[in-house]
């Protein structure tokens, strides 16, 4: 399917992305400094990542392995030999005044990623993905903390040298919503590969290039097929400092509106780099847009060519989200919605399969996708926050499956108590007296409810079927909520029909 088109009058939005992903390694890409987060600035640094004279880089094998995994996941071509280059530019967070990166020989070339947009699946072309080092980080102080209003800026080089994978897409997006869908799918894939930690500050950063092209300048009848001439003629802005899916959607929606308004008022759109100020919800001009020649790329003489022939075949990748989603639907008979929830992260999918291996897959899906994830989301938690307690959740599912407590009590009292108070399921069941009431006790409560509520009985006998709900409530009250509502309903009907 072709990309969704978003137009305002005769204007078409065109977006391409450069996604910078920090790779999850213990040490930096060209030195032995730790990548572990620390509150102490400029603590994890050495002569190599500070760019001191005479310091030589040594490539991190783990970063290369992560890059190969990403290449396989996006079905990219991984050449037998690639090279590193120097990208020259001055910026305070780049201590060497150049960045070691890959230029015309990246490790991953011509890949793609399938995404879902409003229920439809389509493919986004990934032109390249290459290894490079992360610069340091800047902290703007005073004046509201904005880049254009700060009183001064602090530089922390702890991040300098962290391995990065820059993933560059074709200009395949036609709306900010499509960009958000792509970023969500990409992050899922990266987490499944085990090469990315979403919780790490700055782990995913996006630069987005956005152009507005008049429809009459597009040579094809299909506005989703935009040729190189139309793209070359359009001035584009690069929006930087985007650090989340939602942020990308908001930043590009703002920039899309800003450019369309300018064009419709007869003003030119400047080709420039703009900064996304998340606190104000606007983009602000940083500088004129650099061109490729401005970076004066040349080969990095301190690093030999990178060869991964043979070795890359030995690097395995796990079952990825899309494939696992499809398998869940086929193997467990799940709906697309349930399968999507249950494959949202590898941890969730693994836990579901563990539970479904012991209990009914539909029951497992209800408890993992709806009950557990719903309660975690309400508390702004992830499944990783209770990673050491998943056996307790499995025990709770067992209590329901074995008919030892009602599903209602399990969900509303036990699960919530487990998450809020940190107690185990059996402890809560015993303390609250939630063990399922025996059949004789339930029958006794049914008889009492019928005898004590003659008006409801008369309403039921006169054809008001809703009166049964009142009687069920009375029985549940008598049993402290420990009876099964479905069983109570059946017992009441049997009692009233005698």
QUIVEN-V139521 format. One record per residue. RES is the residue in one letter. SS is DSSP state (a for helix, b for strand, c for the rest). Layout:
# QUIVEN-V139521
res:ss
RES:SS
RES:SS
This chain:
# QUIVEN-V139521
res:ss
X:c
X:c
X:c
X:c
X:c
X:c
X:b
X:b
X:c
X:c
X:b
X:b
X:b
X:b
X:b
X:b
X:b
X:b
X:b
X:b
X:b
X:b
X:c
X:c
X:c
X:c
X:b
X:c
X:c
X:c
X:c
X:c
X:c
X:b
X:c
X:c
X:c
X:c
X:c
X:c
X:c
X:c
X:c
X:c
X:c
X:c
X:c
X:c
X:c
X:c
X:c
X:c
X:c
X:c
X:c
X:c
X:c
X:c
X:c
X:c
X:a
X:a
X:a
X:a
X:a
X:a
X:a
X:a
X:a
X:a
X:a
X:a
X:a
X:c
X:c
X:c
X:b
X:c
X:c
X:c
X:b
X:b
X:c
X:c
X:b
X:b
X:b
X:b
X:c
X:c
X:c
X:c
X:c
X:c
X:c
X:c
X:c
X:b
X:b
X:b
X:b
X:c
X:c
X:c
X:c
X:c
X:c
X:b
X:b
X:b
X:b
X:b
X:b
X:b
X:b
X:b
X:b
X:c
X:c
X:b
X:b
X:b
X:b
X:b
X:b
X:b
X:b
X:b
X:b
X:b
X:b
X:b
X:b
X:c
X:c
X:c
X:b
X:b
X:b
X:b
X:b
X:c
X:a
X:a
X:a
X:c
X:c
X:c
X:c
X:c
X:c
X:b
X:b
X:b
X:b
X:b
X:c
X:c
X:c
X:c
X:c
X:c
X:b
X:b
X:b
X:b
X:b
X:b
X:b
X:c
X:c
X:c
X:b
X:c
X:c
X:a
X:a
X:a
X:a
X:a
X:a
X:a
X:a
X:a
X:a
X:a
X:a
X:a
X:a
X:a
X:a
X:a
X:a
X:c
X:c
X:c
X:c
X:c
X:c
X:c
X:c
X:c
X:c
X:b
X:b
X:b
X:b
X:b
X:b
X:b
X:b
X:b
X:b
X:b
X:a
X:a
X:a
X:c
X:c
X:c
X:c
X:c
X:c
X:c
X:c
X:c
X:c
X:a
X:a
X:a
X:a
X:a
X:a
X:c
X:c
X:b
X:b
X:b
X:b
X:b
X:b
X:b
X:c
X:c
X:a
X:a
X:a
X:a
X:a
X:a
X:a
X:a
X:a
X:a
X:a
X:a
X:a
X:a
X:a
X:a
X:a
X:a
X:a
X:a
X:c
X:c
X:c
X:c
X:c
X:c
X:c
X:b
X:b
X:b
X:b
X:b
X:b
X:c
X:c
X:c
X:c
X:b
X:b
X:b
X:b
X:b
X:b
X:b
X:c
X:c
X:c
X:a
X:a
X:a
X:a
X:c
X:c
X:b
X:b
X:c
X:c
X:c
X:c
X:c
X:c
X:b
X:b
X:c
X:c
X:c
X:a
X:a
X:a
X:a
X:c
X:c
X:c
X:c
X:c
X:c
X:a
X:a
X:a
X:a
X:a
X:a
X:a
X:a
X:a
X:a
X:a
X:a
X:c
X:c
X:c
X:a
X:a
X:a
X:a
X:a
X:a
X:a
X:c
X:c
X:c
X:a
X:a
X:a
X:a
X:a
X:a
X:a
X:a
X:a
X:a
X:a
X:c
X:c
X:c
X:c
X:a
X:a
X:a
X:a
X:a
X:a
X:a
X:a
X:a
X:a
X:a
X:a
X:a
X:a
X:a
X:a
X:a
X:a
X:c
X:c
X:c
X:c
X:a
X:a
X:a
X:a
X:a
X:a
X:a
X:a
X:a
X:a
X:a
X:a
X:a
X:a
X:a
X:a
X:a
X:a
X:a
X:c
X:c
X:c
X:c
X:c
X:a
X:a
X:a
X:a
X:a
X:a
X:a
X:a
X:a
X:a
X:a
X:a
X:a
X:a
X:a
X:c
X:c
X:c
X:a
X:a
X:a
X:a
X:a
X:a
X:a
X:a
X:c
X:c
X:c
X:c
X:c
X:c
X:a
X:a
X:a
X:a
X:a
X:a
X:a
X:a
X:a
X:a
X:a
X:a
X:a
X:a
X:c
X:a
X:a
X:a
X:a
X:a
X:a
X:a
X:a
X:c
X:c
X:c
X:c
X:c
X:a
X:a
X:a
X:a
X:a
X:a
X:a
X:a
X:a
X:a
X:a
X:a
X:c
X:c
X:c
X:c
X:c
X:c
X:a
X:a
X:a
X:a
X:a
X:a
X:a
X:a
X:a
X:a
X:a
X:a
X:c
X:c
